Amino acid sequence: MPTRHKGIYLIQTTDFFYPLVEDPYMQGKIACANVLSDLYAMGVSECDNMLMLLGVSNQMTLQERSVATRLVLEGFRDLCVEAGTSVNGGQSVLNPWYIIGGVASAVCSKEEFVMPDQAQPGDAIVLTKPLGTQIAVNAHQWIEPGMEKFWDRIKHLLSKQEVIQAYEAAMHSMARLNRTGARLMKKYGAHCATDVTGFGILGHANNLAKAQKKSLTLKINKLPILGKMASVAREISCGEGVCVNFKLLEGYSAETSGGLLVCLPKEQAEWFCKEIKDEDHVPAWIIGEVISGDKGAMIEPNAEIIEVDNLSLPPFIDQ
């Protein structure tokens, strides 16, 4: 948004959602990372101000509210510090359900952000976080007592320990900032990007394609997915007994605080991924290409499933 000051723009976003992990401190960090990702998707790596939105559940006891809310606030604040910003206000209310979110604002010159409409034929498409967080979070719930009808469907595919490992990898992935990717977008001449969240990778790729000035198609030929989660998604989507179709392999499984989906010159893509690995100690992947087309996106029928080793991700690589 242009301001009344020539050459100065306001980039601002807001987002909120319900808790999805058990650890309130990590939930606070996830909420903060999720809010900031819309800035990062425009190549804005510096946030000037954060507001926090908090709906505290009136269904919790006073002690539960006190403990959980303190930890949520700490997690949100600590990731703000990591992002080089701070919380300077917000709104808190009592609510039937716990809600966590915020507002992120940045004041920028035109050179400091990347408009999401400049993709070119021949661009490579890069993804900076693995998919499958929704399935990992749900699978973790299914190992709890009373959820046997779900666990029985998938227990031949992986152990409870492997479920916990996938959940931990998903939780820390969601809590990781996309800030490095935002900074590298400008360094390597990215033409546009979006963050992958509630619409799934194909949903957000479609939206990005529709925003382009040129008639282009984003063609995805690789899907990096948290270890064992592709198999879980296939198994639980059909067959006898309870079925839950996450549409992971179709590209519509919701992600929370997912990675950046970046279109950038093909010759720069490997360097972009290498620098993500060097700085954040996690992989990024070249997952497709931009071609002339009809302002849409597609996943190739024979797209390669990249089985990401959960133990190669935080928190396990930090141990």
ABEGO torsion letter per residue (X at the ends): XBBABBGBBBBBBBBBBBBABABAAAAAAAAAAAAAAAAAAAGBABBABBBBBBBBBAABBAAAAAAAAAAAAAAAAAAAAAAGBBBAEEBBBBBABBBBBBBBBBBBBAAABBBAAABBBGBBBBBABBBGAAAAAAAAAAABBGAAAAAAAAAAABBAAAAAAAAAAAAAAAABBAAAAAAAAAAAGBABBBBBBAAEAAAAAAAAAAABABBBBBBBABBBBBBGAAAAAAAAABEBEBBBBAGAAAGABBBBGBBBBBBBBAAAAAAAAAAAAAAAGBBBBBAEBBBBBAGBBBBBAABBBBBBBAAABOAAAAX
